[in-house]
Amino acid sequence: QVQLVESGGGLVQTGASLRLSCKASGDTACIQVMGWYRQAPGKERELAAFITDLGSTYYTNSVKGRFTISRDNAKNTVDLQMNSLKPEDTAVYYCHARCYTPEDYEYWGQGIQVTVSS
């Protein structure tokens, strides 16, 4: 199985930057896609960004141009650089990984708080 541990959250002012990091351990060879989801109070969890083994990236429209996702397959880490933060970015951010072999399965981190004050 895979375990995911996030770090790097905190409380910042509008316009500041934060960098979230996620370290995967366990059976990491199976991981093909890693990403970051976020859930604001009273809202559904949404996908913020993901990156594939081949380096293809996706960003939801609200973070395009401000967030950058990166991955180091050798170190089994995925980072999310967040710039020009806005109050609407306030959420719990969850690291996510997906394996397709030996079974199709998803793994989640415990979540880390990001708060942006206006």
N, C-alpha and C positions, 0 to 999 in steps of 0.2 A: 504494500500500500504506500501512499504518498502522504506526507505531512507538509503543511505550508505554514510558515510563520512570517507575519508582517512586522515592519518597524518603520518609524519615521514620521508618524502623524503628530498633530499638535494644534495649537491655537495661534493664529496669525491674523494680521490685518489685511484688509482689501489691498490687492496689488502685490502682496508678498509671494514668495515661492516656498514650496516644500518638495521633498523627494521621498517617495514611498519605496520601500524595498521589500521583497518577498523571497525567502529562501525555501527551496523544496528539498526534502530529504526522503529517504526510503527508496522505493522502486522507481527512481526518477527517469530511467531509460525509456519508459513507456510514454512520457509526456510529449504531446505533439503541439498543443496550444496552451498558452498561458495568458491571463488577462486580469483586469481589475474591474470589479463591479462596485457600485455604490448605492446606498440606501439613505435617503433623507427622511427626517421625521414625518410620518403620515403618508409616505409615498412608497411605491413599489420599488424593489431592487432593479437597477438598470445597469446595462453594460456600458462602461466608460471607454474601454480600449482593450484590444487583444493583439497578440503577435504570434505568428506560427513558427514552426521549425525553420522554414525557409525565409523568414524575415518579413513576410507580408503583415501589414498593420491595418488596424481599423480603429477609428475614433468616432464616437457619437458627435453630432453636430455641435453640441453645446461646449465641447472641449477642444475642438479642432483649432489649431494655431496656438494653443496655450499649453497643452499637455503633450508629452512625448513618452512613449513606451519603448523600453529596450530590454534585451534578453541576452544572457550569457549562458549558452547551453552547457559549456564545460563546468561552470560553477553552479548551475541549476538555480539561477536567480533571475528575477524579473523586476524592473524598476519602473516607476512612474514619476517623471519630472513634471511638476505642476507649477506653472508660472502665471502671473497676472491673476491671482486667485480672487474669486468673487464670493459674496455671501451665499449665493445659490450653489456653490460647490460644497457647502457644509453637509457632511454625511458621514456615515460609517463606510469605510472602503474595505472591500474583501478581495483578497487574492484568490485566483481561480486557476485550476489546471485540469486538462482533459486528456485521458488516455483512451486509446481504441483497441489496444491489445495488452494483456491477454483477454481482457474484458473491456467493454465500452463503459467508462465510469468517469465521474466528475469528483474533484476534490476542492475543498474550501478552507481558507484560513479562518481565524477566529474573528477577524474584523478589527479595524483600527480607526479611531476617531480623527476627523479633520474638521476643524471649526474655523470659519473665516468671519471676522467681525466687520461690520459696516462702518 
